[in-house]
């Protein structure tokens, strides 16, 4: 998912990741930054459409990236928002934020953990 360019493989991989994350919440924490990086890469990929992928494939990829957004925000809100803040504050990522990520954010409510939790508490195995 970090380097592949086949849209069918990417879409399938994201859907598998979304399915597996709730089953491995503690084990997956060591790969959290990789998961965030995958989200960032595929969000940009949806916008740039390298190789001129057919629109139907892009729709499916965008839907799976949206589902990944929800999964990461639901499980790791403080860490994910921290990633979004740092990644999309860079000038080269601003268009992706405006066109892809911001519309996703407009459809979620503020997560209570953003107020009552912290990035460290989120990763605590006792949680």
N, C-alpha and C positions, 0 to 999 in steps of 0.2 A: 504493500500500500504506500510505502514511502517513495518508491521509484517506478512502479509499474505505470504503463501508459495505455493499457487496454481497458476501455471503459466498462466492459462486461466484468472483467476481473476486479476492477476497482469497486464497482457497485456491489458485487457479490461479497468481496472482502469486507466492505463497510457493514453490510448487513450481518455477516458472521460476527464481526467485532461488537456490534450493537447487542447481539444475542448473548454473547459470551461475557461481556462486562459485568452484568449483575451476578453471574455465577462465580466470578473470581475477583471480588472487590478488593481483597487484601493483596493477592498476587499481582493484580493488574496495576497496583500503585507504583511499582518500580518502573513501569512503562508509561506513566501518565504523560510525561512530556512528549513521548513518541506519539501517543494518541492525539494530543493537542496539535502536534506538528502535522499529523495526517489530516486533521480537520482543516488546518490552515492551507495545506497544499491542495486539498480537493475543493475547498471553497474557491480558491484562485483558479483552479482547473475548470470549474463550472463556468466561470466568467470568460476565461481566455479561449476555451474550446480549441486546444491544440490538435492539429490533424483534421480539423473540420469534421468532428463526430456528428452523426445523424442526430437530429433534434430529439427523437424519441429516447435515445440512449442518455442524452443530457438531462432530460426530464427525470428519468429514473435515478441517475446519479445525484441530481439536486435533491430529490426526495430522500435518498439514503443519507446524504450529508446533513439534511435537516433533521433526520432521525438521530444521527450521531450528535448533532448539536444538543438536542433534547436529552439524550442519554448522559452526555458529559456534564451538562448544566444541572441535571437532576441528581447526579451522583457526587459531583465535585464542584459545586457552585463557586466557592471562594477561589479555588485554584484555577478553574476555567475562566472566570472573569478576570483574574490576574493575567492569565495568558492572553486573553482577548485585548486587554488594555495595553500590554507591552507589544504584542505582535501588530496590532492594527494602529498603533500610534506612529509607526514608521511610514514615511511618505510613500514608499513603493507599494504598501498594502492598503492604502486609503481607498482606492477605487473598489477593491474587493469588499472592504468593509461596507461602503455605501451601497453597493449593488447587491451583495449576497448576504452578508452577516447582519447588517442592521435590520433588514426586513424580518429575519428570523427572530431577532431580539424583540421586535415590536409585537410578537405573538406570545410572549411568555410573561408571567407575573414575576415580581421580584421574589427570589427564593429567601425564606426565613433565615437560612444559614448565613446569608450575606450580612445579616444584622446581628445574629446571636453567635455565630461560629467564627472560625478562623481557618486559615490554610492548614495549619498544623493539626488542629482538632479534627479536621476532615480526614486526615491520613492516619489518625490514631487507631491502632487495631482494636482498642477497647470500645470504639464507637459502634 
